Amino acid sequence: MSILIVDDSPPVLKLLQSMLERAGYADTRCADCGEAALQILGVDPAATTNTAIDCILLDIVMPGMNGIETCRLIKEHPEYHDTPVIMVTIRDEAETLRDAFAAGAHDYITKPVRELELVARLKAAISLRQEIKSRKEREAELIRTSEELAKANKMLAELTITDDLTKVGNRRYFSGCLEHEWRRSFREASPLGVILVALDRFHEFNELQGPKKAEQCLKLIAQILQGALRRTTDILSRYNDGVFAILLPKTPLVGAQTVAGLIKQSIDETQIKHHDGSMLTVSLGIAALIPAGEVTADSLMTIAQEAVAAAQRAGGNQVICTSPGNNRH
């Protein structure tokens, strides 16, 4: 426990130091003026070092910088904001004490100093400082724990909506996004597009080349699909084992067809091979609607599912729309 005594009287400094030593406070520093105190504390801009101090006994009446101004400068320094300052003074007028407390003083004792009072007030001040320090440490720990909990909850939430293998959204995530975008499209009377991308003969690919190759294939397809999407609002998810779903807000059928064409071209150019040397292909089913009347989001998905099923029945490796104005590529 380190205590700084500030007084312009050498006899008073010696007396206070002796009282503190008898009370068990052997670690004391002395300063004969406010400027010297600021130097010791490292508060003065010219100071090169600072001393860790737990409590300050500060005379009010000193030549040059008085104790009240010294206290104000000490308290302005963040390191000493909670360090108790006990004013030691022969002046106990209400105005002087008011100014001292306004400057940040914790307590005061009058001269001549009585040893019992000095030790009691010092112990109370140090005890309060320790309690404030402990409370701040508890608050900091609580904030840290809360931040870690929030981070863990965020990670958990992300895990529940993320496909473990491909790291894109899972079907649960897609369903939530679909409902949200459907309601927004209904309010704005804007088109909402969906593309289902099904890997042709994927069950065969998995059986003949093994799960590891199949997983690598799905990861690669997810990367290709993500790269084909140009807008941050477009949403990619893994819908089923070998099927991905893409949600395209504010996208009419012609726009969805353009995106589907880019996707098919990118996958064709990647040239993922089956066991027999043939290339892995995809079938794409497209749907786009402007929500209105009794039409639901399920209707949009039904159209897309029928389209991709029709594409695979027709031999795969093609894009089909089964919404009004059928188109096949």
C-alpha positions as CSV (number, residue, x, y, z in Angstrom):
1,M,0.0,0.0,0.0
2,S,1.7,3.2,-1.2
3,I,0.7,6.6,0.1
4,L,1.8,10.1,-1.1
5,I,2.0,12.9,1.4
6,V,2.0,16.4,0.0
7,D,2.7,19.4,2.3
8,D,5.0,22.4,2.2
9,S,6.0,22.0,5.8
10,P,8.9,19.5,6.4
11,P,7.9,18.9,10.1
12,V,4.3,18.1,9.0
13,L,5.6,15.7,6.3
14,K,7.8,14.0,8.9
15,L,5.0,13.8,11.5
16,L,2.5,12.3,9.0
17,Q,5.1,9.9,7.7
18,S,5.8,8.7,11.3
19,M,2.1,8.3,12.1
20,L,1.6,6.2,8.9
21,E,4.6,4.0,9.7
22,R,3.3,3.3,13.2
23,A,0.0,2.2,11.6
24,G,1.8,-0.2,9.3
25,Y,2.0,2.0,6.2
26,A,5.7,1.9,5.5
27,D,5.6,2.7,1.8
28,T,5.2,6.4,1.7
29,R,6.4,9.2,-0.7
30,C,6.6,12.9,0.1
31,A,6.3,16.0,-2.0
32,D,6.7,19.6,-0.7
33,C,4.4,21.2,-3.3
34,G,1.7,20.5,-5.8
35,E,4.1,20.6,-8.8
36,A,6.3,18.0,-7.2
37,A,3.3,15.8,-6.5
38,L,2.3,15.9,-10.1
39,Q,5.8,14.9,-11.1
40,I,5.7,11.9,-8.8
41,L,2.3,10.8,-10.1
42,G,3.3,11.3,-13.7
43,V,0.4,13.7,-14.2
44,D,2.7,16.6,-15.2
45,P,3.4,16.5,-18.9
46,A,7.1,16.9,-18.2
47,A,7.2,13.8,-16.0
48,T,9.0,10.8,-17.5
49,T,7.8,8.2,-15.0
50,N,4.9,7.7,-12.6
51,T,4.6,6.0,-9.2
52,A,1.7,3.7,-8.3
53,I,-0.1,5.4,-5.4
54,D,-3.1,4.1,-3.5
55,C,-4.0,7.2,-1.4
56,I,-3.0,10.8,-1.3
57,L,-2.8,13.1,1.7
58,L,-2.9,16.6,0.3
59,D,-2.4,20.0,2.1
60,I,-4.8,22.7,0.8
61,V,-2.7,25.8,1.7
62,M,0.6,25.7,-0.2
63,P,2.6,28.3,-2.0
64,G,2.3,28.3,-5.8
65,M,-0.2,25.6,-6.8
66,N,-2.6,25.1,-3.9
67,G,-4.0,21.7,-2.9
68,I,-7.4,22.2,-4.5
69,E,-5.9,22.9,-8.0
70,T,-3.5,20.0,-7.5
71,C,-6.4,17.7,-6.6
72,R,-8.3,18.8,-9.7
73,L,-5.3,18.0,-12.0
74,I,-4.8,14.7,-10.3
75,K,-8.4,13.7,-10.7
76,E,-8.5,14.7,-14.4
77,H,-5.9,11.9,-15.0
78,P,-7.7,8.6,-15.8
79,E,-5.2,6.5,-13.7
80,Y,-6.1,8.4,-10.5
81,H,-9.8,8.9,-11.0
82,D,-10.6,6.4,-8.2
83,T,-7.6,7.1,-6.0
84,P,-8.8,8.7,-2.8
85,V,-7.5,12.2,-1.9
86,I,-7.7,13.3,1.7
87,M,-7.3,17.0,2.2
88,V,-5.2,18.0,5.2
89,T,-5.9,21.6,6.2
90,I,-6.1,24.2,8.9
91,R,-9.0,25.7,6.9
92,D,-12.4,24.1,7.4
93,E,-14.6,26.8,6.1
94,A,-17.6,25.6,4.2
95,E,-16.5,27.4,1.0
96,T,-13.0,25.9,1.1
97,L,-14.3,22.4,1.7
98,R,-16.9,22.8,-1.0
99,D,-14.2,23.7,-3.5
100,A,-12.1,20.7,-2.4
101,F,-14.9,18.2,-2.8
102,A,-15.8,19.8,-6.2
103,A,-12.1,19.2,-7.2
104,G,-12.5,15.5,-6.4
105,A,-11.4,15.2,-2.8
106,H,-12.7,12.1,-1.0
107,D,-12.4,13.4,2.6
108,Y,-10.6,15.9,4.8
109,I,-8.9,16.1,8.2
110,T,-7.9,19.3,10.0
111,K,-4.6,20.3,11.4
112,P,-3.2,19.6,13.9
113,V,-3.6,16.1,12.8
114,R,-4.7,13.5,15.3
115,E,-3.2,10.1,14.7
116,L,-6.3,8.1,15.5
117,E,-8.4,10.1,13.1
118,L,-5.8,10.0,10.4
119,V,-5.5,6.2,10.5
120,A,-9.3,5.7,10.7
121,R,-10.0,8.0,7.7
122,L,-7.2,6.5,5.7
123,K,-8.4,3.0,6.3
124,A,-11.9,4.0,5.3
125,A,-10.7,5.7,2.1
126,I,-8.5,2.7,1.1
127,S,-11.3,0.3,1.8
128,L,-13.6,2.3,-0.4
129,R,-11.0,2.3,-3.2
130,Q,-10.6,-1.4,-3.0
131,E,-14.3,-1.9,-3.1
132,I,-14.6,0.3,-6.2
133,K,-11.8,-1.6,-7.8
134,S,-13.4,-4.9,-7.0
135,R,-16.8,-3.7,-8.3
136,K,-15.2,-2.5,-11.6
137,E,-13.4,-5.8,-12.0
138,R,-16.7,-7.6,-11.5
139,E,-18.4,-5.4,-14.0
140,A,-15.6,-5.9,-16.5
141,E,-15.9,-9.7,-16.0
142,L,-19.7,-9.5,-16.4
143,I,-19.3,-7.6,-19.6
144,R,-16.7,-10.0,-20.9
145,T,-18.9,-13.0,-20.0
146,S,-21.9,-11.3,-21.6
147,E,-19.9,-10.7,-24.8
148,E,-18.7,-14.3,-24.9
149,L,-22.3,-15.5,-24.3
150,A,-23.5,-13.3,-27.1
151,K,-20.8,-14.6,-29.4
152,A,-21.6,-18.2,-28.5
153,N,-25.3,-17.6,-29.1
154,K,-24.5,-16.0,-32.5
155,M,-22.4,-19.0,-33.4
156,L,-25.1,-21.4,-32.3
157,A,-27.7,-19.5,-34.3
158,E,-25.5,-19.6,-37.3
159,L,-25.0,-23.3,-36.9
160,T,-28.7,-23.9,-36.9
161,I,-29.1,-22.2,-40.3
162,T,-25.9,-23.3,-42.0
163,D,-25.2,-26.5,-43.9
164,D,-22.3,-28.2,-42.2
165,L,-20.7,-29.4,-45.4
166,T,-21.0,-26.6,-47.9
167,K,-21.2,-23.7,-45.3
168,V,-24.1,-22.1,-47.2
169,G,-27.6,-21.8,-45.8
170,N,-29.5,-24.9,-45.0
171,R,-33.1,-25.7,-45.8
172,R,-34.3,-24.2,-42.6
173,Y,-32.5,-20.9,-43.4
174,F,-34.0,-21.0,-46.9
175,S,-37.5,-21.5,-45.6
176,G,-37.2,-18.5,-43.3
177,C,-35.8,-16.3,-46.0
178,L,-38.5,-17.4,-48.5
179,E,-41.3,-16.4,-46.0
180,H,-39.6,-13.0,-45.3
181,E,-39.0,-12.2,-49.0
182,W,-42.5,-13.4,-50.0
183,R,-44.1,-10.9,-47.5
184,R,-41.9,-8.1,-48.7
185,S,-42.6,-8.9,-52.4
186,F,-46.3,-8.9,-51.6
187,R,-46.1,-5.4,-50.0
188,E,-44.0,-4.0,-52.8
189,A,-45.8,-5.9,-55.6
190,S,-42.4,-7.0,-56.9
191,P,-41.4,-10.4,-58.5
192,L,-39.7,-13.1,-56.5
193,G,-37.6,-15.7,-58.3
194,V,-36.5,-19.1,-57.3
195,I,-34.0,-21.5,-59.0
196,L,-33.6,-25.1,-57.9
197,V,-30.3,-26.6,-59.0
198,A,-30.3,-30.5,-59.0
199,L,-27.1,-32.5,-59.7
200,D,-27.9,-35.1,-62.3
201,R,-27.1,-38.7,-61.4
202,F,-25.7,-37.5,-58.0
203,H,-26.8,-40.7,-56.2
204,E,-24.8,-42.7,-58.7
205,F,-21.8,-40.3,-58.3
206,N,-21.9,-40.8,-54.5
207,E,-22.2,-44.6,-54.8
208,L,-19.5,-45.2,-57.4
209,Q,-17.0,-42.5,-56.3
210,G,-17.6,-42.6,-52.6
211,P,-18.8,-40.1,-50.0
212,K,-15.5,-38.2,-49.9
213,K,-15.6,-37.4,-53.6
214,A,-19.3,-36.6,-53.3
215,E,-18.7,-34.1,-50.5
216,Q,-15.9,-32.4,-52.5
217,C,-18.3,-32.2,-55.4
218,L,-21.0,-30.5,-53.3
219,K,-18.5,-28.0,-51.8
220,L,-17.3,-27.1,-55.3
221,I,-20.8,-26.7,-56.7
222,A,-21.7,-24.4,-53.7
223,Q,-18.7,-22.3,-54.5
224,I,-19.7,-22.1,-58.2
225,L,-23.2,-21.1,-57.3
226,Q,-22.1,-18.5,-54.9
227,G,-19.8,-17.0,-57.5
228,A,-22.5,-16.8,-60.0
229,L,-24.7,-14.6,-57.8
230,R,-24.0,-11.0,-58.4
231,R,-26.2,-9.4,-55.7
232,T,-25.8,-9.5,-52.0
233,T,-29.6,-9.9,-51.7
234,D,-29.5,-13.2,-53.6
235,I,-29.8,-16.2,-51.2
236,L,-28.1,-19.6,-51.7
237,S,-29.0,-22.6,-49.6
238,R,-28.5,-26.4,-49.8
239,Y,-32.1,-27.6,-50.2
240,N,-31.7,-31.4,-50.3
241,D,-28.9,-33.9,-50.7
242,G,-28.0,-33.0,-54.2
243,V,-30.2,-30.0,-54.7
244,F,-29.4,-26.3,-54.1
245,A,-32.0,-23.5,-53.9
246,I,-31.5,-19.9,-54.9
247,L,-33.8,-17.1,-53.9
248,L,-33.8,-14.0,-56.1
249,P,-35.7,-11.0,-54.6
250,K,-37.1,-8.4,-57.1
251,T,-36.3,-10.7,-60.0
252,P,-38.7,-11.5,-62.8
253,L,-38.7,-14.7,-64.8
254,V,-36.4,-13.4,-67.5
255,G,-33.8,-12.3,-64.8
256,A,-34.0,-15.7,-63.1
257,Q,-33.4,-17.4,-66.5
258,T,-30.3,-15.3,-67.1
259,V,-28.9,-16.3,-63.7
260,A,-29.7,-19.9,-64.4
261,G,-27.9,-19.8,-67.7
262,L,-24.8,-18.4,-66.1
263,I,-24.9,-21.1,-63.4
264,K,-25.2,-23.9,-65.9
265,Q,-22.4,-22.5,-68.1
266,S,-20.1,-22.2,-65.0
267,I,-20.8,-25.8,-63.9
268,D,-20.3,-27.1,-67.5
269,E,-17.0,-25.3,-67.8
270,T,-15.8,-26.8,-64.5
271,Q,-16.0,-30.3,-66.0
272,I,-16.6,-32.4,-63.0
273,K,-16.3,-36.0,-64.1
274,H,-18.3,-39.1,-63.3
275,H,-16.6,-42.5,-62.9
276,D,-17.1,-43.3,-66.5
277,G,-15.5,-40.1,-67.7
278,S,-18.8,-38.3,-68.5
279,M,-19.3,-34.8,-67.2
280,L,-21.5,-34.1,-64.2
281,T,-24.5,-32.0,-65.3
282,V,-27.2,-30.1,-63.5
283,S,-30.9,-29.6,-64.1
284,L,-32.4,-26.2,-63.2
285,G,-36.0,-25.5,-62.4
286,I,-37.1,-21.8,-62.4
287,A,-40.1,-20.1,-61.0
288,A,-41.0,-16.4,-60.6
289,L,-44.2,-14.8,-59.3
290,I,-45.5,-11.5,-58.0
291,P,-47.3,-12.4,-54.8
292,A,-51.0,-11.6,-55.0
293,G,-54.4,-13.0,-53.9
294,E,-54.4,-16.5,-52.6
295,V,-51.0,-17.4,-54.0
296,T,-48.5,-18.5,-51.4
297,A,-44.8,-19.0,-51.1
298,D,-45.5,-22.8,-51.3
299,S,-47.0,-22.2,-54.7
300,L,-43.7,-20.7,-55.9
301,M,-41.7,-23.6,-54.6
302,T,-44.1,-26.1,-56.1
303,I,-43.6,-24.5,-59.5
304,A,-39.8,-24.7,-59.2
305,Q,-39.9,-28.3,-58.0
306,E,-42.1,-29.4,-60.9
307,A,-39.7,-27.6,-63.2
308,V,-36.6,-29.3,-62.0
309,A,-38.4,-32.7,-61.9
310,A,-39.4,-32.2,-65.5
311,A,-35.9,-31.3,-66.4
312,Q,-34.5,-34.5,-64.9
313,R,-37.2,-36.6,-66.4
314,A,-36.3,-35.2,-69.8
315,G,-32.7,-36.5,-69.3
316,G,-31.2,-33.7,-67.2
317,N,-28.7,-31.1,-68.3
318,Q,-31.3,-28.4,-69.0
319,V,-33.2,-25.4,-67.7
320,I,-37.0,-25.5,-67.4
321,C,-39.6,-23.0,-66.3
322,T,-43.1,-24.3,-65.5
323,S,-44.5,-21.0,-64.5
324,P,-47.0,-19.3,-66.9
325,G,-45.4,-19.0,-70.3
326,N,-43.4,-22.3,-70.2
327,N,-39.9,-22.1,-71.4
328,R,-37.3,-24.9,-71.9
329,H,-33.6,-24.6,-72.7
